[in-house]
Amino acid sequence: MNKLIVSGYLTQDPVLKTGKSGLSYTTLNVVNKDNKVPVNLAVMVFGKDAEISCKYLTKARSVEIEAKIETDQRTNGLMYVSEKIIFGDKPFASNKPETKPETVKVSSVTDEDF
């Protein structure tokens, strides 16, 4: 089983997009919390979880993401697909609501969903 668990901060606000099949998705761009060697990752989030992420997450918000590692057929590389997101502390200057959603679990997605 290929799993990735990353704890870090969003480097930009997520933007909700819709694929050809009508499925909502977004990409969470995360930099890890280890300041010695920062690692930037892009993690795909789909469906209701993407909508919740776009509603409540903002740049600099801390998150912990559990993702599966999949082969990306379009780029012949790897793609990280979120399975669970835990929202951390809210940054000080944010315009989004205070309410914190629960941890969310994501269903599997294929390349045809784009």
C-alpha positions as CSV (number, residue, x, y, z in Angstrom):
1,M,0.0,0.0,0.0
2,N,1.4,3.4,-1.0
3,K,0.5,6.1,1.6
4,L,1.7,9.6,2.2
5,I,1.1,11.5,5.4
6,V,2.1,15.1,5.4
7,S,1.6,17.8,8.0
8,G,2.2,21.4,6.8
9,Y,0.8,24.7,5.7
10,L,-1.1,25.7,2.5
11,T,1.0,27.8,0.2
12,Q,-2.1,29.3,-1.6
13,D,-5.9,29.3,-1.3
14,P,-7.5,26.3,-2.9
15,V,-9.6,26.9,-6.0
16,L,-12.6,24.7,-6.8
17,K,-12.7,23.3,-10.3
18,T,-15.1,21.0,-12.2
19,G,-13.9,18.1,-14.3
20,K,-15.5,16.8,-17.6
21,S,-17.6,14.3,-15.7
22,G,-19.0,17.1,-13.4
23,L,-16.9,16.0,-10.4
24,S,-15.6,18.9,-8.3
25,Y,-11.9,18.9,-7.4
26,T,-9.1,21.1,-6.1
27,T,-5.4,20.9,-5.4
28,L,-4.0,21.6,-2.0
29,N,-0.4,22.9,-2.3
30,V,1.3,22.1,1.0
31,V,4.8,22.9,2.4
32,N,5.8,20.6,5.2
33,K,6.4,22.0,8.8
34,D,10.0,21.0,8.9
35,N,11.8,24.2,8.2
36,K,15.2,22.6,7.7
37,V,14.3,21.0,4.4
38,P,11.0,22.3,3.1
39,V,9.1,20.0,0.7
40,N,6.3,21.3,-1.5
41,L,3.6,18.8,-2.4
42,A,0.4,19.1,-4.5
43,V,-2.4,16.9,-3.2
44,M,-5.7,16.4,-5.2
45,V,-9.0,16.5,-3.4
46,F,-12.3,15.4,-5.0
47,G,-16.0,15.8,-4.6
48,K,-17.6,17.1,-1.4
49,D,-14.2,17.2,0.2
50,A,-12.9,19.6,-2.4
51,E,-15.9,21.8,-1.8
52,I,-15.4,21.8,2.0
53,S,-11.7,22.4,1.5
54,C,-12.3,25.4,-0.7
55,K,-14.9,26.8,1.8
56,Y,-12.8,26.5,4.9
57,L,-9.1,26.4,4.0
58,T,-6.9,29.4,3.2
59,K,-3.3,30.2,2.5
60,A,-1.1,29.6,5.6
61,R,-3.7,27.3,7.3
62,S,-2.2,24.2,8.8
63,V,-3.4,20.8,7.6
64,E,-2.5,17.2,8.0
65,I,-3.3,15.1,4.9
66,E,-3.3,11.3,4.4
67,A,-3.1,10.5,0.7
68,K,-2.6,7.6,-1.5
69,I,0.1,7.7,-4.2
70,E,-1.1,6.9,-7.7
71,T,0.4,6.9,-11.1
72,D,-0.7,9.9,-13.2
73,Q,-1.3,8.6,-16.7
74,R,-1.4,12.2,-18.1
75,T,2.2,13.1,-17.0
76,N,3.7,9.7,-16.5
77,G,4.5,10.7,-12.9
78,L,3.0,10.4,-9.5
79,M,-0.2,12.0,-8.2
80,Y,-1.1,12.3,-4.5
81,V,-4.9,11.8,-3.9
82,S,-6.3,12.8,-0.5
83,E,-8.0,10.2,1.6
84,K,-8.3,12.2,4.8
85,I,-7.8,15.8,5.7
86,I,-7.5,17.3,9.2
87,F,-7.8,21.1,9.3
88,G,-5.4,22.7,11.8
89,D,-5.3,26.2,13.3
90,K,-6.8,29.1,11.3
91,P,-4.3,31.8,10.3
92,F,-4.9,35.2,11.9
93,A,-6.1,37.3,9.0
94,S,-8.7,35.2,7.2
95,N,-12.1,36.1,5.8
96,K,-13.5,32.5,5.9
97,P,-15.9,31.2,8.5
98,E,-14.7,30.1,12.0
99,T,-16.4,26.7,11.9
100,K,-14.1,23.7,11.6
101,P,-15.5,20.7,9.6
102,E,-14.8,17.2,10.6
103,T,-12.0,15.1,9.1
104,V,-13.2,14.0,5.7
105,K,-12.6,10.7,3.8
106,V,-12.4,10.7,0.0
107,S,-13.5,8.0,-2.5
108,S,-11.3,6.8,-5.3
109,V,-11.0,8.7,-8.5
110,T,-9.8,7.8,-11.9
111,D,-8.3,9.8,-14.8
112,E,-11.6,9.8,-16.6
113,D,-13.0,12.1,-13.9
114,F,-11.0,15.0,-15.3
